[in-house]
Amino acid sequence: MKPTLLYFFGKVQKMKAAGEKVLGFTLTTPEFPPPAFLEQEVAKVYEDSFPYLPSGGDFVFRQQLADFYSTKWKRKFKEENVFVGTGGKEILYILLTLLLKKPEGEIVVISPYWATYPNMVELLKGKIKIVKALAKDDFYPDMDKIAKAITSKTRAVIITSPNNPTGKVIKEKDVKFLADLAKKKDFVLICDEVYEIYNYDNLYVSALKYFNKNVFCVFSASKTYSLCGWRLGWSVGDKDIIKEMIGIQSEATTSPNSIAQLAFRNLFKDTKRLETYFAENMARGKERRDLAVAAFKKAGVEYAHPEGCIAIFVKIPKEFDNAYDFCTELLKKEKISMAPGEIFGEKKYFRMNLAVSITNLKEGLRRVLKYYGN
Ligand SMILES: Cc1ncc(COP(=O)(O)O)c(C=O)c1O
């Protein structure tokens, strides 16, 4: 099993427990406030939140999500197209469990990748096929290479847009190309769009715009609403796939927690209020993206230009052979924790979470830039 982010994060937790002051940039946990109106919505649903809710998610909430994404991407989704899970992670795990039920299945993953994809495929005894996006292309994936990686055993291609860790956003023409390819070659295009609102250069288009029965999109309350601990995510896909996923969830966890789903049911009654909140978070993210980009650019450091997401993927100084060593040194000497690129399949880069306070971000940048001769 490959090392996970939580392994590195665990080291930070230990240092903190020992009384050391560490500035954390390891996980892409947005340290932005959740919607201010959330607290009152939680209070309203408290009394109703004790029983189980149906597997696949509360029916009203699923319908609200179907309406929300139908309006947003001008398609017609129904409640049966929506599946609610315990975070995007549970949704991906259940979907991959289903797709890898038939033996010898291959899953195409693009590197740099969010580490959980290959780890999940490995756990589920599937075969991982990595398609490398290259630094010379600013880590934008090559569509021809993806198309060439498809075989009769391909069960899914996973794309992440906006991407974690690189911040790249898949262009609309490529989203359409992949959605069409999925239908033609009969694999599932899994589109991890959990960073949907962090779209700084106005490039993001959901694959829902080109929806067909082979397209499956994943979203999350963790990133969009800064509610990582609530463990709530949702997805839109083919109703037959979702029916089978409900069967798996029903045996695994029954359903995601009731209080979060019921509070969200209230939030989705007023989507205008939500759009205002998204715009505020987007502005927070963009301010930090601009600040980090300016600092690395000024210092002549190589990085992938983040068009979205809440992180930046940066080349390690040439004195270091690999990002593990560099991040270990940063942690030991500078008391800042970054995510080493090995975890994402790219050992010469590290990832820095940008969704922290401006003060901490500036301080983190100051400490890391010392290593680039500044
Ligand atoms: C690309 C990506 N997908 C999915 C997730 C899972 O999010 P959650 O399970 O908290 O909804 C994360 C979390 O870091 C992520 O970065």
The ligand as an SDF file (V2000), in Angstrom:
LIG
                    3D

 16 16  0  0  0  0  0  0  0  0999 V2000
  -10.0650   15.4350   -5.3950 C   0  0  0  0  0  0  0  0  0  0  0  0
  -10.8220   15.0360   -4.1850 C   0  0  0  0  0  0  0  0  0  0  0  0
  -11.8770   14.2320   -4.3260 N   0  0  0  0  0  0  0  0  0  0  0  0
  -12.6080   13.8250   -3.2800 C   0  0  0  0  0  0  0  0  0  0  0  0
  -12.2660   14.2190   -2.0060 C   0  0  0  0  0  0  0  0  0  0  0  0
  -13.0930   13.6600   -0.8890 C   0  0  0  0  0  0  0  0  0  0  0  0
  -13.7700   14.5700   -0.1970 O   0  0  0  0  0  0  0  0  0  0  0  0
  -14.8290   14.1670    0.9090 P   0  0  0  0  0  0  0  0  0  0  0  0
  -14.7950   12.6850    1.0920 O   0  0  0  0  0  0  0  0  0  0  0  0
  -14.4240   14.8860    2.1280 O   0  0  0  0  0  0  0  0  0  0  0  0
  -16.1360   14.6230    0.3530 O   0  0  0  0  0  0  0  0  0  0  0  0
  -11.1580   15.0450   -1.7890 C   0  0  0  0  0  0  0  0  0  0  0  0
  -10.7360   15.4230   -0.4430 C   0  0  0  0  0  0  0  0  0  0  0  0
   -9.6350   15.8600   -0.1970 O   0  0  0  0  0  0  0  0  0  0  0  0
  -10.4270   15.4720   -2.9130 C   0  0  0  0  0  0  0  0  0  0  0  0
   -9.3810   16.2890   -2.8020 O   0  0  0  0  0  0  0  0  0  0  0  0
  1  2  1  0
  2  3  1  0
  2 15  2  0
  3  4  2  0
  4  5  1  0
  5  6  1  0
  5 12  2  0
  6  7  1  0
  7  8  1  0
  8  9  2  0
  8 10  1  0
  8 11  1  0
 12 13  1  0
 12 15  1  0
 13 14  2  0
 15 16  1  0
M  END
$$$$
